[in-house]
Every structure is written in C-alpha cells, then in structure tokens.
C-alpha cells in the first residue's frame, strides 16, 4: 500500500513538472484589436476557452485567438 502511494505521489510531481515545462507563454506587451462595433456598443459577456477569447455583444459574437491577436470568427446574431 505504501509503495502504491509513493508511486502515485511521484506521478503527481512528474505531472506538475511536465505542465510547467510545456505551458504556453502569452505574448508580451499590449495591443488593441479593433472589432468595428458601432459607438455605444458594449460587451455583455466574455470568456476564455483554451487560447480563444469569446466576446458576446448581444448583436454579434467574436472569437479571437489570444496568441496571434486575430479575429477568427465574427457571427452576427439576429432574427431571420
């Protein structure tokens, strides 16, 4: 039982070291991304999934790649 706990602990430490060595570094500096929204438009919701930033303005949804700082997808929301 003690040997199994020791092996699991070693595996946990190895996993933490692996995650530290393979983490993705974010680009340095700040850059603005122009979304082309009309004046007065506000972001209602923003979330990060992996390396993608998703912004919902109510009328449009933007998917932005954080590492390259480019808009990948722009979807207009409306009633058909």
Wavefront OBJ file of the C-alpha trace (Angstrom):
o trace
v 0.000 0.000 0.000
v 2.838 2.371 0.842
v 4.587 1.590 -2.448
v 1.443 2.444 -4.435
v 1.061 5.763 -2.596
v 4.712 6.556 -3.263
v 4.307 5.807 -6.992
v 1.179 7.970 -7.179
v 2.977 10.831 -5.437
v 5.917 10.552 -7.864
v 3.452 10.552 -10.764
v 1.778 13.685 -9.394
v 5.103 15.518 -9.079
v 6.121 14.406 -12.598
v 2.790 15.672 -13.951
v 3.263 19.072 -12.326
v 6.794 19.348 -13.735
v 5.522 18.363 -17.202
v 2.783 21.030 -17.079
v 5.289 23.700 -16.024
v 7.706 22.829 -18.835
v 5.057 22.661 -21.607
v 2.953 25.692 -20.678
v 2.192 28.211 -23.396
v 3.573 31.658 -22.743
v 1.364 34.604 -23.600
v 2.768 37.305 -25.851
v 4.279 40.279 -24.077
v 3.068 43.822 -24.493
v -0.408 45.052 -25.170
v -2.135 45.532 -28.465
v -5.606 46.757 -29.239
v -7.857 44.759 -31.519
v -10.412 46.785 -33.444
v -13.744 44.954 -33.518
v -15.531 47.525 -35.686
v -18.501 47.941 -33.361
v -20.824 50.936 -33.549
v -20.470 53.683 -30.962
v -22.062 52.796 -27.657
v -21.856 49.018 -28.137
v -20.891 47.099 -25.021
v -19.545 43.633 -24.367
v -22.202 41.646 -22.491
v -20.141 38.535 -21.891
v -16.528 37.465 -22.368
v -14.955 34.083 -21.698
v -11.686 32.328 -22.392
v -11.630 28.755 -23.695
v -8.093 27.452 -24.153
v -6.317 30.118 -26.191
v -9.541 31.603 -27.618
v -11.362 34.683 -26.292
v -15.114 34.746 -26.939
v -16.868 38.132 -26.723
v -20.661 38.482 -26.902
v -22.026 41.976 -27.561
v -25.658 40.943 -27.848
v -25.745 41.613 -31.602
v -22.511 39.846 -32.512
v -20.212 37.146 -31.184
v -16.453 37.365 -31.733
v -13.919 34.544 -31.404
v -10.375 35.883 -31.030
v -7.132 33.893 -30.976
v -5.205 35.233 -27.986
v -1.732 34.203 -29.161
v -1.970 35.742 -32.648
v -4.421 38.515 -31.629
v -6.576 37.938 -34.682
v -10.337 37.696 -35.042
v -11.072 34.115 -36.112
v -14.860 34.332 -36.326
v -17.476 37.081 -36.299
v -21.099 35.965 -36.103
v -23.998 38.423 -36.364
v -26.938 37.442 -34.200
v -30.358 38.384 -35.479
v -33.881 37.251 -36.162
v -34.361 35.685 -39.615
l 1 2 3 4 5 6 7 8 9 10 11 12 13 14 15 16 17 18 19 20 21 22 23 24 25 26 27 28 29 30 31 32 33 34 35 36 37 38 39 40 41 42 43 44 45 46 47 48 49 50 51 52 53 54 55 56 57 58 59 60 61 62 63 64 65 66 67 68 69 70 71 72 73 74 75 76 77 78 79 80
